[in-house]
Each structure stands twice: as C-alpha cells, then as structure tokens.
Amino acid sequence: MILGRPRALRSRLLLAVVAGVGIALALLVTVFNVALAGTLANDADEIVRARAQAELTSLRISGGRIEVPAERTVAGIDTRAWVFAGGELLEAPPRDAPVDDAARALAAGTGRSVDVGDEVHLYALPVTSDGQRVGTVVAGISLAPYNRTRTIALIGSSLLAIVVLSAVALAAAMMLRAALRPVARMTADAAAWSESDLDSRFAAGAPHDEITRLAATLDGLLDRLAAGMRRERRLTAEVSHELRTPLTQITAEIDLALRREREPAEYREALVRLRDGAARIEATVETLMATARQETLLPRGTGDAGQAASHVVAACGPLGASRGVRIEMTPPAPGARAGVEGQVIERILQPVVENACRYARALVRVAVTVDARGVALEVVDDGPGVPAADVEAIFEPGVRGAHAGGPDDTGAGLGLSLSRRLARAAGGDVEARAADGRGCFVVRLPAA
C-alpha cells in the first residue's frame, strides 16, 4: 500500500507528460497538413491558370469569332482544356461526361473555378474581343497527384508523431521511475521505522538535487525530533524522581509519626515537613502545567516584572535565612512590564533565586532592567560562580553544577531546567554567565 503511492504519482505525471506532448504533436500535425493542403491547392490553381492563359494565347479572334489553329501544343497528361464560343464547344479533351458537364456549366456561368469532386480542378478564362466576351477557355488539372501527396504527408506525419510520442512516453517513464525511486525507498524506510527507532536516517549523502536535499532536511528534522524525544523522556524520568523524593519523605514522616505516640510539638514538626514536601510537589507540577500552557500558544497576558521579582525575593527569604544568605533587590527600572503573566514570571525566576541561595556565601542580589531585547531579571550571588564548561550543561535535566553536593543540597537538578523550559515557552530564555567569585544568571522575557 505504501509503495503504491509513488507508482500512482508516477502514473499521473506520466499521463500528464504524454497528454501534453500528444496534444502538442496533434496540433503540429494538423497545422502541417492544413498548410500543406493549402500550398498544394495554390500550386494546382496556379498551374491551371497558366494552362488557361496558354490556351487563350494560342487562339485567334477574327471578326468577333474564335478560330482554333490547326496546329496546337497538346496538353500535358495532368491538364486538359475546353474552348467554348458562346455555347458552342470548339475544342475538348477526351470525353469525360461529369467533367465535360462541369466545364460547360462553368463556361456558361460567372464563376472562375470549381472542383469536380476530388479528381479535377477547373478554371475558366473569358475570351474577349473589343471589350465583349465572345467565348471561354476552361482549363482543368487532375488532383490525383496532389491528393496522393496529401495522403502520404498525413500518414507519414501521423506515424512520425506516434513514434515521437512513444519515445517521449518511454523516456518520461524511465526518468520518472529513476527520479521517484529514492522517494519510494524513503517512504518504505519511514514506514518500517518504529517510534522507538530514533537513530535511523535516510542517509542519502551530500545534498546535490531536490531529492537529496529533501532527505537531508528530513534527516535534520528527525535529529531534532529524536533529541526532543530524548529530552522529554529524560525530563519525564527526572520529574518522576523529583516527585518520588518528596513523596518518599512524606511517607517516611507519616510512618515515623505513626510508629509511637508523640508530643504535640513533634507532630507539628512532622506536619511542617509534610507541608514542605507537598509544596515541592505542588511547585514542580505547577511549573510543568505552566510550561504546557505556554507551549500551546494560548493568548498570553502581561505582568509587572518588578512586582513578580519582589514576590520571589520574599518567598525565598526563609531559604536564604536558613543558609545565612541575605537577598537584596535593587529598585526595578520603570516600565519593566513583561509580555508574560506575573505568576509565570515568578515560576521562572524562583528556581534561579533558590539556586543562588544554595551556592551564595552571604549575599544574593536581584535586579530588574529593560533593554532592547526586552525585560531582564538579573540574579547575582557571591558564590563560586559557574565554570565556563557548565554554562549550558547546568540547564539539562538531572545535571548539577560542579560545586553541588552539599549536605543540604537535595533534589534531582530540575529547577534550572524547568525554569529555562518555561522561559523559552514564553518567548524568553534563561542564561548563565561564567564568572569566578560570583554566580550570575539572567532571565530574559519579551517586553509587553
């Protein structure tokens, strides 16, 4: 069924080529034969006119009477002549009743030429004396050789057209077969590949024509799709791990709390830990849902970047305090309004600020500016910074920086990955800058 499609296309293309060439050849044959018929008819008319003029020149007119000389040149095989004086026939070729009757009628009428069927062409030339018509010379020519020439030309040109059309059809079929064979092979290969076969490619070689360029383009598309599917699978696995960790902690806390009777303060501490674990799950799920909403290209709102940044600074305050880190925010630039909803801005910025709090020694500074590229939210900490080799790797799901691994550093390394994914879905990006002695991240969002 798959291989039938290229054959059907090949048949349609072949039919179009044959039909176009056939129509062109038919028109050419028709025009050629019509032109030839006109030329032959004109030649026959000129010959019969010349014959009539020669007959008229050989006649003598005396006293208004036509005299036929005794010695006259005999007409050619294909020509004949009649001489009429009024209604009297003075000279005629061998008798042929239908032709004789046509010649007599032409001499008596006002016409100058007539065809007797497809056999003879007659031409009448008046004989005048002193301005008055005293008779008529009628010359005739056989049309047999002309008809024979037309028939031969029609048959020959038709046969030639058929031969040319057959050759064109054969050549077109061979070229279409050769041209579409790679497409048929690519179709069969694509049909045979499964959803899990991410490494198969058409491998048509260096692009040098339309088919190989198509194959190269499709290979590039498959590369991007495969990379996207691998990222999605890895992200799904990491998200599952990220959700499993707090769920495991919640289950452990519950089991521990139920193992024996405890004091109210101990139950309160357990509930606080349960709430923190549930908050982690909720934050991860909400970030994924926000990313999905942004990627569906639904209408986007606007948000105050400065206000969103202040909310994030307030939300991350307890985390910073627990690590002895102070979070400061410089006054935002006027008009710092992004083409993204405020809640989405917070979900993009909060993982970046939390990451800065984990690695900072004492200070994290957040600044909101506006430039030609849109709204920029800069997060700078006084930690060890990001090595140049890790400025892109740290945004991959599950990849953590070279300075990670402290006793309180938990999680699967999804914060920055989800932040960048959500920012790019909103038309922005999250960038890390390599620097020694400080960490620097910039969240860029489109201006409203």
N, C-alpha and C positions, 0 to 999 in steps of 0.2 A: 504493500500500500504506500509506503514512504517513497520507494523508488519510482512509483507510477507518476508522481507529481512532476519530476523533471522531464519524463517522457511526454506527459501531456503538454507541458510548456514547450518542449521541443517541437511537438507536432503543430501547436498553434503558431509558433514562429515560422516553421517551415511552410505552413499553409499561407501565412501572410506573405512570405517572400515569393512563393510560387504564384500566388494570386496577383501580386503587384507586377512581377515580371511578365506573367501571362497577359495581363491587361495591356501593359506597355507594348509587348510584341504584337498583340492583336491590333492595336491602334496603328503600329508601324506597318504591318502587313496591309491593313485596309488603306492607309494613306498611300502606300507604294502602288497598290493595284489600281486605285482610283486615278492616281496621277498617270500611271502607265496607260490606262484605258483612255484618258483624255488626250494624251500625247499621240497614241495610235489613231484615235478618231481624227485628230487635227491633221496628222500626216495623210490619212486617206482622203480627207476633204481637199487638201492642197493638191494631191495627185490628180483627183478627178476634176478639179478646177483647171489645172494645167492641161489635162486631156481635152476638156471642152473648149478651152481657148485655142488649142492647136487645131481642132476640128473647124472652129469658126474661121481661123486664118486661112485654111485651105479651101474654103468656099468662095465662089464668085457670085456677085449680085449684079444683075443686069436688068434695068427697067423694072425694078421692084420685084424681080423674080430671082430665086435662088437656083444656081446651077452647081451641080456636083461634078467636079472634074473626073475624068475617066481614070486617071492615074492618081491614086491617093495612098498614103502610108497606112499599112494595115495596123489595126490596134493591137496593143500588147495582149498577152494571154489573160492578164487580170483586169483589163479595161475593155470597154465597149462603148459605141456611140450611136445615137439616132439623130437623123436630120429631118425636121418637120418644116414644111412650107404651109403655114396656116394649119389646117387639119390633115394635110396630105403628108404621108410618110415617104420621104425621098430616099432614105438610106437607113438600114437597120442591121444589127449583128444577127448571128444565128438565132432562130426563133426560140424564145422562152416566154410562153404566154403570160405568166404572172409579172415578169419583169417588163415585157412589152406594154402591158396594160398600165403599169405604174409609170413608165416613161411617157406614154401618151397622155395620161392624166396630168402629169407634171408639166408637159408642154402646153396643155390647154389651160392650165391654171396660172395662179400668180406666185406660187411657191418657187423657191430656188433649189431646194434639196429635199430628199426623202430617203429613208431606208426601207428596203423591201425585206422584211423580216430581219434576220441576222446574216443575210447572204450577200446583198448588193447594196451599195450606196450610190444614189443617182443625184446628178447636179444639172440644172437647166440654165442655159445661157442664151438670152434673147438675141436674134439676128435682126438688125435694124438697117433701114435704107431711108435716107433723107429724114431721119428723125422718127420714122414709123417702123413698127415691128412687123417684119414680113415672115418670120419663122423662128424656130427654136432649135438649138443644138442641145441634146441631152447626152451627157457622158455618165458612164457607170463604172464602178470598180468593185471587184469581188472582195468581200470582207473576210473570206475564209482564212487567209494567212494572218490577218490581224487578230481574228478570234482565236486562232491557234496559238499565237504569241501570248495573248492574254491568259489563255488556259494554262499554258506551260508556266508562265510567270506566277499565276495564282497557286498552282500546285507546288512549284519549286519554293516560293516564299513561305507557303504554309508548312511544308516539310522542314525547311530551314528553321522556322520558328519553333516547331515541335522539338527538333534536335537541340536548339539553344535552350529552350525551356527545360528539357530533360537534363541537360548538362548543368544548368543553374540549380535545379532541384537536387541533383546528386551532390554537387559541390556544397550547397547550403546545408544539406542533411549531414554531410561529413563534418563541416565546420561547426554546426550546432552541437553535434554529438561530442566533438572534441572539446568545445568550449564549456558545455554543461556537465561533462563527466566529473570534473572536480566538485561541482555543486552537488551532484548525486552522491559522491563519496562523502562529502561533508555532512549531508543530510543523514546518510546511513550511520556515520560515526556518532553524530549527535544523538540519534535515536538509540544507539546502543549504550551510550554512557548513562550511568545511573546517577542519582542525586548525591551519592557518597563518593563518586569518582571525580575528585576535584583537580586532579593533575593531568587529565587527558586534554590534549590540544590538537588542532588541525595540522599544525606544523607544515605549512605549505611552502616554507622557505622565504627568502627575502622578497618583499613585495616588488613586482615588476609589471603587473597588469591589474585589471579590475578584480579578478577572482582572488589573486594572491593578496591584494590589499584588503579585500573583504575578509579573507581568512586571518590576516594579521590583526585586523580590527576586532574580529570576534575572539581571537586568542587574547588580546588585551582586555576585552570585556570579561572573558572567563577568568583571567587573572584577578581582575578587580572583584568579581563576584566570589571567587574562591577565597581571596583574602578577607572579604567581608564576612563570608560564612564562617571562616576560621575564627575571626574576631568575635562574631556573635556566639559561637559555640564556647569559646574560652570565657567570654564575658558571662554567659549563662552559667557555666561551671563555677566561675568565681563568685557570681552573685549568690548561687546556691550555697557556696561555702560561707559567704558573708552572712547570709541569713541563718545558716545552720549554727554558726558560732554563738550568736546571742540566744537562739532557741535552746541550744545545749546548756548555756549558762542559766537560762530561766528554769529549765527542767531541773538542773542540779540544785539551784536555790530552793525550788519547791520541795524536792526530795529531802534536802538538808533541813528545811524548816519543819517538815512533817515527821522527821525521824524521832523527835522528842519534844516535849513541852518546852517552850522558851519564854523569856521575858518579853513584855510588850516592846521594849526598845530593840530587842533582837529581831522581832517580827517587822518592826518599822524599817530597820536597816535592810532586811531581806526584800521588803516591798520596794524600797528605793532602788535596789539593784535590779529588781524585776522591771521597774519602770524605765530604768536606763536601757536595759536590753530591748524592751519593747520600742523605746524611742529610736534606737538604732535600726530596728527592723522597719519602723514606720518611715524614717528618713530615707532609707535605701529604696523602699517601694515607691515613695512619693517622687524621688528623683527619677526613677525609671518611668513612672507614669508621666511625669512632666516631659521627659525626653520623647516618649512616644507621641504625646500631643503635639510637640513642636515638629516632629518629623512627619506628621500627617499634613503639614502645611495649612493648618486651620488658621483663621484670622487671628493675628497677634495683637495684643494690647500694648500699652506703654507703661513705663514705671519710672519712678524717681530713683536714680542710681544712688544718690547720697543717702536718702532715707533707708533704702534697702541695705546699704553698707552699714549704717548705724545699727539696724536691727541685728545684723550678723555679728557686729562687734559686741553687742550686748549679750547675744546668745552664746558667744564663745568666751565670755568673761570668766565663767566658772572654770572652764578647762584651763585657761591661762593662769588663773589664780592657783589652781591645784599644782601647777608646774612652776610657779614663781615667775610668770611672764606677764608683763603689762602690755595691754593692747591700746594703742592710741589711734585716733582718726583725725586727720587734718581736715579743715573745713572744705567741703566739696566745692568744686567750680560751679559758678552759676549756670543754669540751663543744662545741667547734667541729667538729661532725661533720655532714657534708652528706649528703643523700639521693642522692648520685652517687658512682660508683666513683672511687677515688683517681687512677687513670690518666686518667679523663675530666676530673677537676679539673685535672690537670697540663696536659692538652692545651688546656683552655680558658684557663688562666692564663698559659702560657708565651708565646703571641703578644703578650699585653698587656705582660708584663715586657720582652720583646725590643723592643717598640715604645718603651717608656720609656727603655731603654738607648740607643736610636738618637738620641733627642732630648734626653736629660738632659745637663746641663753637668758635674756631678760626682757626683750622688747620686740613687739610686732607693731608695725605702723601701716595703716590703711589710708590710701589717698584716692580721690575720685577726680579725674580730669576729663577734658573734652579736647579732641584734636581733629585733624582732617579725616581720620579713619573712624571716628565715632566716639563713643564713651569708653574710657579706660579706667579700670579699677586696679590699682597697684598695691600689692601686698609685699612688704619688705620686712625681713626679720634679721636679727643679729646672730643667726646660727652659722653652721659651717658652709652653707651655700650648696648649690647643685653643681657637680662636676660637668664639664663640657660634654663628656660622653653620655651623660644621663639626661640631658635636657629634653629629649624626646622619649627615651625609654621609660621614664617615670610615669608617663601617661598611658602606658599599656596596662591592661587589666592584670592584676596579680604581681606587677613589677614594683619593687620598692627601692628607694634610693640607697646609695652606698652607706649612708650614715644611719639607716634604720636598724631596729633590733634592740631598742632599749627595753627595760623591764616592763614599762607600762605601755609599750607600743604594740597594740593588738590590731587585728583586722587583716584583711586579705589584700590591701593595697588597691582598693577600688575607688577611693574618694576622688583623686585627681582624674582618673579615667572617666568616671561618670560626670564630673564637672566639665571636662572638655567635650564630651559627647553631647551634653545638654547645651553647651555654649555654641557648638557648631550647628546643632539642630536649630538654634535660634538665629543663626546667621552671624555668629561671632566666633571667638576662639579663646583658648587659654594658653599662654606661653610661659615658658620658664627661661630665665636668663642665667647663664653661667657666671658665677662670681665667687671669689674667695673671701671668706669672712662674713658673708651675709647671703641670705636667700632672697630671691626676687621673682615674683610671679605677677603677670599682667593679664587681667581678664578684659577682653575687648568685646564690646557689644555694639550693634548698629544704633545710630542716633535715631531718636523719634522724629 
